[in-house]
Amino acid sequence: MSLSTATFAELLAATRHSAVHLEMRDSYAVGDEAEDYETFLRTGVANTDPAQSFWPQWMPLVIEAVDRGVVMRRARIVSEPVTDYIRYEHAITQLNRQAGEEVRWLPRRHASDIPLPGNDFWLLDDRIVQFNHWTGDGDWATPPKERTDDPAVAALCSRAFAVVWERAIPHEKYSV
């Protein structure tokens, strides 16, 4: 499997120990959740049906990885007061947790002294990094992702995630 041509699903399927995701943005406008987000803005109710939206593709990937022993953790660095998008994301996080992800939240003011990469990332087995690239309005940039197995980059991401995770608040204790 080539690092540059593999899908994320293929990379995750090859992951054996850990998959961590650090999110540092306060808004997203990606198409696969735009309709659900617009409904949330209108109604204040998040769609938490795992059979809807992008969840039927995501949840089986996570469940399969967790079932084979992969620890999946997601940390989100957020500005406070939180944006509408973060309120939406917080509301749908129950589906991430239902699939088997551990999720924590770190108020941005507690991250000022952490050396962080410039982009959101996934780190798989402490060796493969996938950076996600976004436009200024929160949609996928071109190219949308960049991958590397450079040990120095992986080490930076691993250290950053570890510090964020240690400081962050477990989902069930973080309110928006």
C-alpha positions in Angstrom: 0.0 0.0 0.0 1.4 3.4 -1.0 1.2 6.1 1.5 0.3 8.7 -1.1 -2.5 6.7 -2.8 -4.0 4.7 0.1 -7.4 5.9 1.3 -7.7 6.9 4.9 -9.8 3.7 5.4 -7.0 1.6 4.1 -4.5 3.4 6.4 -6.7 2.9 9.4 -7.3 -0.8 8.5 -3.5 -1.2 8.6 -3.2 0.5 11.9 -2.3 -1.8 14.8 -2.0 0.2 18.0 -3.2 3.8 18.0 -5.0 6.4 15.9 -5.1 9.9 17.3 -6.7 13.0 15.8 -5.9 16.6 16.8 -8.4 19.2 15.7 -7.6 22.9 16.2 -10.2 24.7 14.1 -13.3 26.3 15.4 -15.4 25.9 12.2 -15.7 23.6 9.3 -17.9 23.9 6.2 -17.2 20.5 4.6 -20.0 19.2 2.4 -20.6 15.9 4.1 -22.0 17.6 7.2 -23.3 20.9 5.8 -27.0 19.9 5.7 -26.9 18.5 9.3 -25.1 21.6 10.5 -27.7 23.9 8.8 -30.5 22.0 10.4 -28.7 22.3 13.8 -28.4 26.1 13.3 -32.2 26.3 12.5 -33.5 24.0 15.2 -30.8 23.6 17.8 -31.1 19.8 17.5 -28.2 17.7 16.2 -28.8 14.7 14.0 -27.4 11.8 16.1 -28.8 9.0 14.0 -25.9 6.8 13.2 -27.6 5.7 10.0 -27.6 9.3 8.6 -25.1 11.7 7.0 -21.4 10.6 7.0 -21.7 8.2 10.0 -22.5 5.0 8.1 -19.0 5.3 6.5 -17.2 6.4 9.6 -18.6 4.3 12.5 -17.8 0.9 11.0 -14.1 2.0 10.4 -13.8 3.0 14.0 -15.6 0.0 15.4 -13.5 -2.4 13.4 -10.3 -0.7 14.5 -11.2 -0.6 18.1 -12.4 -4.3 18.0 -8.9 -5.3 16.9 -7.2 -3.3 19.7 -6.5 0.1 18.2 -6.9 2.9 20.7 -8.7 5.8 19.0 -8.4 9.2 20.6 -9.6 12.6 19.4 -8.7 15.9 21.0 -10.2 19.2 20.1 -8.6 22.6 20.9 -11.4 25.1 21.0 -11.8 28.8 21.5 -14.2 30.0 24.2 -16.9 31.0 24.1 -17.3 28.2 21.5 -18.6 28.8 18.0 -21.9 27.4 16.7 -20.0 24.8 14.9 -18.3 23.6 18.1 -21.7 23.4 19.8 -22.9 21.2 16.9 -19.7 19.1 17.0 -20.1 18.7 20.8 -23.7 17.5 20.3 -22.7 14.8 17.7 -19.7 13.6 19.6 -21.8 11.0 21.2 -21.6 9.1 17.9 -17.8 9.2 18.0 -17.9 7.8 21.5 -20.5 5.2 20.6 -18.2 3.9 17.8 -15.3 3.6 20.4 -13.4 6.9 20.1 -12.2 8.6 23.3 -12.7 12.4 23.0 -11.4 15.3 25.0 -11.7 19.1 24.7 -9.0 21.7 25.5 -9.8 25.4 25.8 -7.4 27.2 23.5 -6.2 29.4 26.4 -4.6 26.3 27.9 -2.7 25.4 24.7 -0.6 28.6 24.4 2.7 27.0 25.5 2.3 23.7 23.5 4.4 23.4 20.3 1.7 22.5 17.8 1.9 21.6 14.1 0.2 24.2 11.9 -2.7 21.8 10.8 -5.1 19.3 12.2 -3.7 15.9 11.9 -4.2 12.1 12.3 -1.3 10.2 13.7 -1.4 6.4 13.0 0.7 4.1 15.1 3.1 7.0 16.0 4.5 6.8 12.5 2.2 8.0 9.7 0.8 11.6 9.8 -2.0 12.8 7.7 -2.4 16.6 7.8 -5.8 18.0 6.8 -5.7 21.2 4.9 -8.6 23.7 4.9 -9.6 26.9 3.1 -10.2 30.1 5.0 -14.0 29.4 5.0 -13.6 25.9 6.4 -13.9 23.7 3.4 -11.3 21.2 2.1 -8.3 22.9 0.4 -6.6 21.6 -2.7 -4.9 19.3 -2.0 -7.1 18.4 1.0 -4.6 16.1 2.7 -0.8 15.6 3.0 0.8 12.5 4.4 4.2 11.8 5.7 6.1 9.1 7.6 9.0 11.4 8.4 10.0 10.3 12.0 10.7 13.9 13.1 7.2 15.0 12.0 5.6 12.0 13.6 7.5 12.7 16.8 6.4 16.4 16.8 2.7 15.3 16.4 3.0 12.6 19.0 4.4 15.0 21.6 1.9 17.7 20.8 -1.0 15.3 21.1 0.3 13.8 24.3 0.4 17.2 26.0 -3.0 18.2 24.6 -4.5 14.9 25.8 -3.1 15.3 29.3 -4.5 18.8 29.7 -7.8 18.2 27.9 -11.2 17.7 29.5 -13.0 14.4 28.9 -16.1 14.9 26.7 -18.6 13.9 29.4 -17.2 16.7 31.7 -16.9 19.4 29.0 -20.0 21.6 28.5 -20.5 24.1 25.8 
